[in-house]
Amino acid sequence: MGDDYRSTEFFKQYRGKQGSIVGFQHQVVGLLDSRGRLPGVYVDPSGVDVRFDGETKIHRGLNTNHLVAIDASQTASSATASNFERVGDLSQRIRFYPGDRVRKEGDDEVRLVENVRFGMDELEYVLSESAEMKQTREARKAARESLITAGGLLFPQAEYTSGRGYVLASRGNVYHLYCAPEKLSFESPQAELAFWAMDGISKTVHGGRNGEHYEFPLVNARQMVEAGQGDFVIKSAPTRCVWVGRNGEYQVRVLHEHWGHHRNRVKKLAASFKEPPEMMSEERSMNDRARDVIGI
């Protein structure tokens, strides 16, 4: 049965009927993708477009879990239509990358690009809090504290912009990674290893009997790297949260395949540390992180 009236009626009408897959859903992939893909438009094999026998209408984005392959020799399944199948470019050029610094035309204030959000038809740049916004926020916070008002903590507010009216002040290492790797530069070896530990550049290796752990004691983490299960070890960023899967303070990371040509450099760097450095805390405003959580 479906989750609502329309989907329930759809199941009643089409249960047991045959049809043909005529296409797949598409998915926009941006920077620092969790699967290590380059920006672009990719096949999303979790949903297919189907034309049922005897009809001309195409039903878009049907869940493959609700379908059975009748003729596997002619049907493209999620096993053959990989999540890595790139079918097109982004509709817009990426002007700024996370870690770049920008300013408004005619304004001297430089702002950090915290994040870049991708949609089918638009890019949205997330900028760090402006000096004016910070001053207003701190004044409001001081006023609340003076009135002993309960709650109402005010966090730094990101600004969301199409990028129009902004110009580049300087490039960061995310841009260099994608576009000019020979220009990668870091203030310290610790900062460099923390850069390679960013999600989208590398990913966490899970371990334990059922893969339930993602953090380990240092000796165990290093044993996993020596056994070829990962590329390097790094200390997890501090957190007040108690997450299931924590069994120590260290993560084992492996570079995504697209960045694999940096593997020797990263392994050599990691081996130079007696004590692995700590991961970078994300430079992103609270409200932008919240948008990721609620999916907008």
C-alpha positions as CSV (number, residue, x, y, z in Angstrom):
1,M,0.0,0.0,0.0
2,G,1.0,3.6,-0.5
3,D,1.7,6.3,2.0
4,D,-1.3,8.4,0.9
5,Y,-4.6,8.1,-1.2
6,R,-2.9,8.8,-4.5
7,S,-0.2,6.2,-4.1
8,T,-2.7,3.6,-2.8
9,E,-4.8,4.1,-5.8
10,F,-1.8,3.8,-8.1
11,F,-0.9,0.4,-6.5
12,K,-4.5,-0.8,-6.9
13,Q,-4.4,0.1,-10.6
14,Y,-1.0,-1.1,-11.6
15,R,-0.1,-4.0,-9.3
16,G,0.9,-7.0,-11.4
17,K,1.0,-5.0,-14.7
18,Q,4.0,-5.0,-17.0
19,G,5.8,-2.2,-18.6
20,S,9.1,-0.9,-19.9
21,I,11.8,1.2,-18.3
22,V,12.3,4.2,-20.5
23,G,14.6,6.3,-18.4
24,F,16.2,7.0,-15.0
25,Q,15.9,9.9,-12.6
26,H,18.7,12.3,-12.5
27,Q,20.6,13.7,-9.6
28,V,22.6,16.9,-9.3
29,V,26.0,16.4,-7.7
30,G,28.0,19.2,-6.3
31,L,31.4,19.8,-4.7
32,L,32.9,17.4,-2.1
33,D,30.4,14.7,-2.9
34,S,30.1,11.9,-0.4
35,R,30.7,9.3,-3.1
36,G,33.7,11.2,-4.5
37,R,32.0,12.2,-7.8
38,L,32.8,15.3,-9.8
39,P,30.2,18.0,-10.1
40,G,27.6,17.3,-12.7
41,V,24.3,15.5,-13.4
42,Y,24.2,11.7,-12.7
43,V,21.9,8.8,-13.1
44,D,19.9,8.1,-9.9
45,P,19.0,4.4,-10.2
46,S,16.7,4.4,-7.2
47,G,13.9,5.8,-9.4
48,V,12.9,4.9,-13.0
49,D,10.5,6.2,-15.6
50,V,8.1,3.5,-16.7
51,R,5.6,3.2,-19.6
52,F,3.1,0.4,-18.8
53,D,1.9,-1.8,-21.7
54,G,-1.0,-0.4,-23.5
55,E,-0.4,3.2,-22.3
56,T,1.4,6.2,-23.7
57,K,1.8,8.0,-20.3
58,I,5.2,7.8,-18.7
59,H,5.2,7.5,-14.9
60,R,8.3,9.4,-13.6
61,G,10.5,8.4,-10.7
62,L,8.9,5.1,-9.7
63,N,10.7,3.3,-6.8
64,T,12.7,0.3,-8.1
65,N,11.9,-1.5,-4.9
66,H,8.3,-1.8,-6.1
67,L,9.3,-3.3,-9.5
68,V,10.4,-6.8,-10.6
69,A,12.6,-7.3,-13.6
70,I,10.9,-9.7,-16.0
71,D,13.6,-9.7,-18.6
72,A,16.9,-9.0,-16.9
73,S,18.8,-9.2,-20.2
74,Q,17.1,-6.1,-21.5
75,T,16.4,-4.2,-18.3
76,A,18.8,-1.8,-16.8
77,S,18.8,-2.4,-13.1
78,S,20.4,-0.4,-10.3
79,A,23.4,-2.8,-10.6
80,T,24.1,-1.7,-14.2
81,A,22.9,1.9,-14.0
82,S,25.6,3.0,-11.5
83,N,25.4,6.1,-9.3
84,F,28.7,7.0,-11.0
85,E,27.1,7.3,-14.5
86,R,27.5,11.0,-15.4
87,V,25.0,12.2,-18.0
88,G,25.7,16.0,-18.1
89,D,27.2,19.1,-16.8
90,L,25.8,21.5,-14.2
91,S,23.6,24.2,-15.7
92,Q,25.8,26.9,-14.3
93,R,29.5,27.4,-13.9
94,I,30.8,27.3,-10.3
95,R,32.3,30.7,-9.7
96,F,33.3,30.3,-6.0
97,Y,34.3,27.2,-4.0
98,P,34.2,26.5,-0.2
99,G,37.2,28.2,1.4
100,D,37.3,31.0,-1.2
101,R,37.1,34.6,0.0
102,V,34.8,37.1,-1.8
103,R,33.6,40.7,-1.4
104,K,30.8,42.7,-2.8
105,E,31.6,45.0,-5.7
106,G,32.5,48.4,-4.2
107,D,32.9,47.0,-0.7
108,D,36.2,46.2,1.1
109,E,34.8,43.6,3.5
110,V,36.0,40.1,2.7
111,R,33.7,37.1,3.4
112,L,34.4,33.4,3.5
113,V,32.4,31.0,1.2
114,E,31.3,28.4,3.7
115,N,29.3,26.2,1.4
116,V,27.9,25.9,-2.1
117,R,24.4,24.4,-2.6
118,F,23.4,22.9,-5.9
119,G,20.0,22.6,-7.5
120,M,19.0,21.5,-11.0
121,D,18.7,25.1,-12.2
122,E,20.7,27.3,-9.7
123,L,23.7,27.5,-7.5
124,E,23.5,29.1,-4.1
125,Y,26.6,30.4,-2.3
126,V,26.6,30.4,1.5
127,L,28.7,33.2,2.9
128,S,30.0,33.7,6.4
129,E,28.4,36.3,8.7
130,S,29.0,39.9,7.7
131,A,30.5,42.4,10.2
132,E,27.2,44.2,10.3
133,M,25.2,41.1,11.0
134,K,27.6,40.1,13.7
135,Q,27.3,43.5,15.4
136,T,23.5,43.3,15.3
137,R,23.5,39.7,16.7
138,E,25.9,40.5,19.5
139,A,23.9,43.6,20.5
140,R,20.7,41.5,20.6
141,K,22.4,38.8,22.6
142,A,23.7,41.4,25.1
143,A,20.2,42.9,25.4
144,R,18.7,39.5,26.2
145,E,21.4,38.8,28.8
146,S,20.8,42.2,30.4
147,L,17.1,41.3,30.7
148,I,18.0,37.8,32.0
149,T,15.8,36.4,29.2
150,A,15.8,32.6,29.2
151,G,17.0,30.7,26.1
152,G,17.2,32.4,22.7
153,L,20.9,31.8,22.0
154,L,21.7,33.7,18.8
155,F,24.1,31.9,16.4
156,P,26.1,33.3,13.5
157,Q,23.9,33.8,10.5
158,A,25.0,32.7,7.0
159,E,24.0,34.7,4.0
160,Y,22.7,32.9,0.9
161,T,23.4,34.5,-2.5
162,S,23.4,33.7,-6.2
163,G,26.8,35.2,-6.3
164,R,25.8,38.2,-8.5
165,G,27.5,41.3,-7.4
166,Y,30.3,39.5,-5.7
167,V,33.9,39.3,-6.9
168,L,36.7,36.9,-5.9
169,A,39.3,38.1,-3.3
170,S,41.3,34.9,-3.0
171,R,41.1,31.2,-3.8
172,G,41.1,28.4,-1.2
173,N,42.4,24.9,-1.3
174,V,39.1,23.3,-2.4
175,Y,39.3,25.3,-5.6
176,H,42.9,24.3,-6.0
177,L,42.1,20.6,-5.4
178,Y,39.6,20.6,-8.3
179,C,41.2,23.1,-10.7
180,A,44.9,23.7,-9.8
181,P,46.3,21.0,-7.6
182,E,49.9,22.3,-8.1
183,K,48.8,25.4,-6.1
184,L,47.7,23.5,-3.0
185,S,49.4,25.1,0.0
186,F,48.9,24.7,3.8
187,E,49.9,26.7,6.8
188,S,51.1,23.5,8.6
189,P,51.4,19.7,8.1
190,Q,48.5,19.3,10.6
191,A,46.3,21.6,8.5
192,E,47.1,19.6,5.4
193,L,46.2,16.2,6.9
194,A,43.0,17.8,8.2
195,F,42.2,19.0,4.7
196,W,42.6,15.5,3.3
197,A,40.2,14.2,6.0
198,M,37.4,16.4,4.8
199,D,34.2,14.5,3.8
200,G,34.1,14.5,0.0
201,I,37.9,14.2,-0.3
202,S,38.1,11.1,1.8
203,K,35.6,8.9,3.7
204,T,35.5,7.1,7.0
205,V,36.3,3.4,7.1
206,H,34.0,1.3,9.3
207,G,35.2,-1.7,11.3
208,G,34.1,-4.1,14.0
209,R,32.3,-7.4,13.6
210,N,29.4,-5.8,11.7
211,G,31.0,-2.6,10.6
212,E,29.3,-0.8,13.5
213,H,32.4,1.2,14.6
214,Y,33.8,4.3,12.9
215,E,36.1,5.5,15.6
216,F,38.8,3.4,17.2
217,P,41.7,3.5,19.7
218,L,44.9,4.7,18.0
219,V,46.6,1.4,18.0
220,N,43.6,-0.3,16.4
221,A,43.3,2.5,13.8
222,R,46.9,2.2,12.8
223,Q,46.6,-1.6,12.5
224,M,43.8,-1.1,10.1
225,V,45.9,1.2,7.9
226,E,48.8,-1.3,8.0
227,A,46.4,-4.0,6.9
228,G,45.5,-1.9,3.8
229,Q,42.0,-1.0,5.0
230,G,42.6,2.8,4.8
231,D,45.1,5.5,3.9
232,F,45.6,7.4,7.1
233,V,44.5,8.0,10.7
234,I,43.3,11.3,12.1
235,K,41.8,12.3,15.5
236,S,38.1,13.1,15.5
237,A,37.0,16.6,16.1
238,P,35.7,17.1,19.7
239,T,32.0,16.7,20.2
240,R,29.6,16.8,23.1
241,C,27.4,14.3,21.4
242,V,27.4,10.6,22.3
243,W,27.2,8.8,18.9
244,V,26.6,5.0,18.5
245,G,29.7,3.6,16.8
246,R,32.3,5.4,18.8
247,N,34.9,3.0,20.2
248,G,37.8,5.4,20.5
249,E,39.0,8.9,19.4
250,Y,40.5,8.1,16.0
251,Q,39.1,7.6,12.5
252,V,40.6,5.7,9.6
253,R,40.1,7.5,6.3
254,V,40.5,6.4,2.7
255,L,40.7,8.9,-0.2
256,H,38.0,8.7,-2.8
257,E,39.2,7.2,-6.0
258,H,39.1,10.4,-8.0
259,W,41.7,11.8,-5.6
260,G,43.7,8.6,-5.5
261,H,46.7,10.1,-7.3
262,H,47.4,12.1,-4.1
263,R,47.5,8.9,-2.1
264,N,51.3,8.6,-1.8
265,R,51.6,12.2,-0.7
266,V,48.9,11.8,2.0
267,K,50.3,8.5,3.3
268,K,53.8,10.0,3.6
269,L,52.4,13.0,5.4
270,A,50.4,10.9,7.8
271,A,53.4,8.7,8.6
272,S,55.3,11.8,9.7
273,F,53.1,12.2,12.8
274,K,53.8,10.4,16.0
275,E,50.4,11.6,17.2
276,P,47.8,12.2,14.4
277,P,46.4,15.7,14.3
278,E,42.8,16.6,14.9
279,M,40.2,17.0,12.1
280,M,39.1,20.5,11.1
281,S,35.8,21.8,12.6
282,E,33.6,22.9,9.7
283,E,33.6,26.7,9.1
284,R,29.9,26.9,8.6
285,S,27.1,28.8,10.3
286,M,24.6,27.1,12.5
287,N,21.6,27.8,10.2
288,D,23.4,26.4,7.2
289,R,24.2,23.2,9.0
290,A,20.5,23.0,10.1
291,R,19.4,23.3,6.5
292,D,21.4,20.2,5.7
293,V,19.8,18.3,8.6
294,I,16.2,19.1,7.5
295,G,17.1,18.8,3.8
296,I,16.4,22.2,2.3
